Amino acid sequence: MSDRKLIKVRCWNSPACGRVYSWLAPLDSWELLIACPFCHEEALIRLAPHVRPDHVVMAGGDLPPLALEVLDLPDELPSEPRPPEEA
């Protein structure tokens, strides 16, 4: 994973904020830490729950199917508060 994708995120800080914002996210990790542009609270967005396996059979020889993972994101991603840093 090394592409970037425009995602929509709902701020976890509700009822103080709870707004939806767009973010051009680098997809090089299963977790993203970003700050809401409205309330400036940091949020954790988890991408791992949106990964699904996808199998493609390669023709020729006795090769096993090539297992791929596909990122199947919803229109709007939920967020959660940033976990406290461990000392």
Secondary structure, 3 states (H helix, E strand, C coil): CCCEEEEEEECCCCCCCCCEEEEEEECCCCEEEEECCCCCCEEEEECHHHEEEEEECCCCCCCCCEEEEEECCCCCEECEECCCCCC
